[in-house]
């Protein structure tokens, strides 16, 4: 979502600053000095350069806001992943401590579930490698 917004901002900036000829006289006015003077006067009267500057400042502001929101979202995700990693490491340490505990090793099926332990698997037949 934010990538789309940033892309739109860059497209707007590109359209106004690079692909727009608002501040330059069109080529057809070069041949007619009077039309070129009128065009420059119109640019001055409409204060186009100041408007473009204000527009760019507003785009800068929206870009900063987008970066702040994107940073917040990225940081939030990173914190969640860190918490998940901490929980997984804690579970691993708990299992390791339980494995080393004499109390855990002494537990039997009858103690835990109140049932007989499952029968051991049948022995595998010997494999003949003489063939």
SULVEN-V23032 format. One record per run of one state. SS is the DSSP state (H for helix, E for strand, - for the rest). FROM is the first residue (numbers start at 1). TO is the last residue. If there is no record, write none. Layout:
ss = (SS,SS)
from = (FROM,FROM)
to = (TO,TO)
//
This chain:
ss = (-,H,-,H,-,H,-,H,-,H,-,H,-)
from = (1,2,18,27,31,33,47,48,101,102,107,109,114)
to = (1,17,26,30,32,46,47,100,101,106,108,113,131)
//
